[in-house]
Amino acid sequence: MSTFKSFVKKEVRHILRDRKTLLVLLGMPIVQIILFGFALSNEVKNTVIYVADLAHDEMSASLIQQIDASKYFDVGGVITQTSEADALLRTGKAKVVMVVPTRFSEDLQHQKEVTLQLLTDGTNPNLASTVNTYLSIIVRDFRNRTLGDLKLPMALKVEPRMLYNPQLKGEYTFVPGVIAMVLMIICVLMTSVSIVKEKELGNMELVLVSPTRPHIVILSKAIPYFVLGLILVTVILLMSRFLLHIPIRGNLLLLYGVSALFIITALSLGLVISTITNSQQVAMLISLMGMMLPTIMFGGFMFPIENMPLPMQVISNIIPAKWFYYAINDIMIKGQGFAAVRFDVLILFGFTLLFLFISYKKFNIRLS
């Protein structure tokens, strides 16, 4: 028994002395509780809605006020023409636009039935369905609170209309997300592991003393994976078009151009990982766990970013896959042009320059 106790004490002391292991043991459940409790939620909150108020009466203003008072919606503004709704939904400024018809209160009192039209961005079917359900409940509560005491039966209905994805296919969301996740993991993983492998075999030391410039060797390793990334994009697009019957509404060259930029971003990140690791196992662990989980959690295609708390939304901005997903979703599903995705492209270009600068500095330190 004394021997058993001594081994237990020894193991306890070993855990307490190993600060990194202790941090993982205590920090992992805390991080998971925060993520699954606050960030990874399917509940719709703070969804931006615009209202096309064609009535401009007291009752429509009261309805808008009640929607804005809900924790589920933020009224981004009131428009006067329904033609503005398409631009708001295409650019992502609004997730839903509610159209209040002219003579709203008069028609409700005289014709006893009024229909409110909901124009919803259907590229995310789960979010769109939830948004329409919440709005229907708010409209029903408004009808009961405002018209409940009137003797005449009056109906206030909601008519949803899904744009860009009328059939509410889940593939419209997951195909762009799969492209982002596959490119991020494959390009980062293969680039980092292939360069670290040369370190382990001692070949990198030979390259450093040879007349061949190191960046030539690194570039020669990155080009095959760049081509592989483009092949993967082509395969996924062909399968989505002919197997899943998802239309590619945007410019195909623009789609490939943004994908090529994202592949370069991922390859640059792989170079950064290869400069800070010395074993294939560590590089693989960082590439898989460090890239796959943030991409899934903060990429925007599994969990809506706007539903997360503000600190989580800030963290999502440093995930390159988020910006690529937004860009490719706008091009492929909504048919947007370069003007709509130029900000996302600029962010990805900035990430690429940052990763290349870090890897260059780290490699120079190794040379010195």
N, C-alpha and C positions, 0 to 999 in steps of 0.2 A: 504493500500500500504506500509506503514511504517513497518507493521508487516511482510509483504512478504519480504521486503528488509532485515530485521533483520535476518530472517530465511536463506536467501541466504548467507549473510555474515557469519552466524554461520556455514553453511555447507562448505563454502570455507575455513574458518579457520580450520575446522575439517580435511579437506583433506590435507591442508598444514602441519598440525601438525603430521598427520599419515604418517611418512616417508615411511613405507613399502608399503602402498597402493599407494602412489605417485610414488614410484619406479616401481611398477607393471604397473600403468597407462601409464607412460612415457617410461618405458623400454621395454614393450611388443611389441609395434609397431616398435621400433628401431630394436629389435632382429628379428622380422618377416621380416622386409625389408632386413636385411642383409642375412638371411637364404634364402628367396625366390629369392633375387636378385643375390646372388653369389653362394651359396652352392647348393640349390635345382634347378639344371638346367639340362635339358636333352641334352644340347649341348655337343658335344664331344670335349675335349681339352686335349692336352698333352698325347695322347694315345701312349704307347710304341709300336714301330714297329721294327721288325728285317727284314733285307733284305738278302735273299739267292742269292747273286750276282754270278751267274755261268758264266757270260760273261767277267767281269773284263775289260770292255772297257770304252772309254771316255763318251759314251752316257749313259751307265748305271750309271756311277758315277755322271753325271749331273742330272739324274732322282732322285737318292738318295739325292743329295744336295737340290733339289727342295722340296722333301717331308720333309726333316729335317727343311727347312726354314719355313714351314707352322706352324701356331700356333696350329694346330690340332694334330700334330704328333711329337714325339721325337724318332729319330732313335737310338735304344739302341745298335746296333752293326750290323756288316755285317758278315754273315756266308758263308762258302764255300760249305756246303753239306746240302741237303734238309732233311737228316735224323736227323739233329739237331733241326728242326722246332718243332717236336712233343714234345720234352723235354722242349723247351721254352714255349710252349703253356700250357702244363700240369702243370708246376710249376708256371704259372702266370707271368713269367718274360716278356712275350710278349702277347699282345692281338691279334696281327695279324702278319703274316710272309708273305712277298711278295717274290715270286720266279721269278727272272729274268733269262730267258733261256740263254743257251750258244749261241754264235754268235748272240747276240742281235742286234747290229747295222747292221751287214752284212745281216741277214735274213730280217730285216725290209726294207733294200734297194733293195734286190734282189727278195724276195718272196712277198714283199709289205704288209705283214701281220704278226704280232707277238702278242702272247697272254701272258699276265702276270698273273700268278696264285696267288690268295690271299687265304692263309690258316688262317681262322679266328676262334677264340674261340667263339663258338655259345651258351655257357651257359647263356649269357645275350643277348637275341635276338635283343632287341632294340639297344643296343650298337653295336652289330655286324653288323646290317643292316646299321646303320649310318656311321660306320667306312668304310664299303665297298663303300658307296655312296660318301663319302669325297675323298677316294683314287681314285675312278673312275674319279671324277672331276679333281683332280690333274694330273692324267695321261693324261686326255684329253687336259688340258691346256699345259702340257709338249709337247704333240704331235703337238699342234697348234703352239707353240712358236719355237720348234726345226725343225719341218718338214713342216711348213706352206708354205715356199717359194719354196719347191720342186715341180716339175711339175707332177711327178708320184703320183697317189693316194696311200697313205700308211696308213694302219689301225693299230692302237695300241689298243688292246682290253684287258679287265680285266675279268678274270674268277674266281669268288668267290667260295670257298669251305668251308662250315661250319663244324667244327669239334665238336664232343660230342653232338650236337643238330642240325642235318641236316635239320629237319623239322621246325626249329625256333619256337618251342613251348615255350610260356611264362611260362608254369608251371615249366620248368626246373630252372627258376630263383626264382619263388615265393614259391615253396614247401620248399626248405631249409630256405628261409626267414620267412615263416610262422612258421616253427618249432622253429626258434630262437625267434621270437616275442612272440609266445604262451608260451614257457617255461619261458622266462624272466618275462612276466607280471604275469602269474599264480603263479609261485613259489615265486616271490618277494612279490606279493600282499597277498597271503594266509598266508605266514609265518609271515610277519610283522603284519597283522591284527589280527591273532590268538594270538600272544604274547601280543600285546597291549590290546586286549580284557581282558586278564587275569589281566593286570594292572588296567583297569577301574573297574573291578569287585572286586578288592582287593585281588584276589587269589595269586598274585605274592608276596605280603607281607607275606602271610601265608607260601608260599614255602620257602622264605628267612629265616624264623625262624624255619623251620622244619628240621629234620635230612636228608631229601632228598637233594642231591646236585642239585644246579640250572641247571647245564649243562645237567643233566639227564632229567630234565623236558623239556628243550629246544630241546634236541636231540629227545625225544619222540614225540614232535610236528613236527619236521622236517622230520622224516622218512616217515610218511604217504604221505606227499607232494612229497618226492623223488620218492616213488613208483608211485604216480599219474603222475608225470612227465614222467616216463618211459612208462606208459600206453598211455599217449598222444603221445609220439614219435611213439609207435607201431601203434596206430590208424592212424596217419598221413601217416606213411610209407605204411601201407596196402592200404589206400585209394589212395595214389599216384601211387602205383604199379598196382592195379587191376581196379581202376576207371579212373585214368588219364593216365595209361600205361607208366609211367616213370620208366625206368630201374634203379636198384640199382647196379651200376657197381663195387663198392668197397667192402671191407670186412665188413660183417654185424656186427661182434663182435667189430671191430674198430669203426664203426659208433655208436654203443650203448655205447662204452666206452667214446668216446668224448662227447656224449649227456649226459651221467651220470656226467661227470666232469662239464659240463655247468650247469646242474641242481644244483649241489652242490654250484657252484659259485653264482647262482641266490638265493638259499636259504641263503647263507652267506650274500648277500646284503640285503635280507629281515631282517636278524638279526640286521644288522647295523641300518636300518630304525626303527626297533622296539625299539632300545635303545635310539634313539634321539627324539621319539614322545611319547605322552601320551594319544592320542585319536585315535579311529579307523578312524575317518573322515580325520584327517591329514595324517595318515599312508596310507590310501587309495588314497588320492590325490597325495602324493609323489610317490606312487607305480605306479599309472596309468599315470599321466601327466609326472612325472619325468623319467619314464622308457619307456613308449610307444613312445613318441615323439622322444627322442634321438635314440631309436632303429630303428624307421622308417627312420629318416633323415640320420643317420650316420651308419646304419647297413650294407650298401653296396648293398642291394638287390633292393632298390627303386631308388636310385640315385648313380651313380658311384662315388666312393671316389676320384679317380684320376682327375675328372673334377672340383673338388672343389678347392678354393684357399688354399694356404699352411696352414694358421692358422686353417681352417676348417679341413684339413687333420690331423693336429696335435690333434685337439679336438676329432676326430673320434677314435683315438688310445685308449682313456679311456673308450670306449664303449665295454663291454665284448661281446655283441651280434655280433659285427663286426668280431671278431676273430673266434667265433663259426660258423658264416655263411661261412667264408672263408674255414674253416676246413671241414665242412659237405658238402659243395659244391664240394670240391676237392675229397672227399671220394665217395659221392653218385653219382655225375654226371661224374666226370673225371676218377674215379676208382683208385685214388691214394692210396698209402700205408702210413704207419706211418711216414716214412722219410720225406714225403712232408708236413705233418701237425704238425710236432714236435714243430716248433716254435709257432704256434697257441696254441697248447696244453700247452706249457710252459707259455705263456702269461695268459691263463685262470687259470692255477695252481697258478701263482703269484697273480692274482686278488683274488682268493679264500683265500689264506693265508693273504692277506692284509685285506680283509673284516672280517675274523675271528679274526684277531689281534685287529682291531678297536672295534668290538663288545665286545670282551673280556675285553679290557680296559674300555670301557664305562660301562660295567656291574659291573666291580670291583669298579668303582666310585660310582655306585648306592649302592653297598653293604656297602661301607665305610660311 
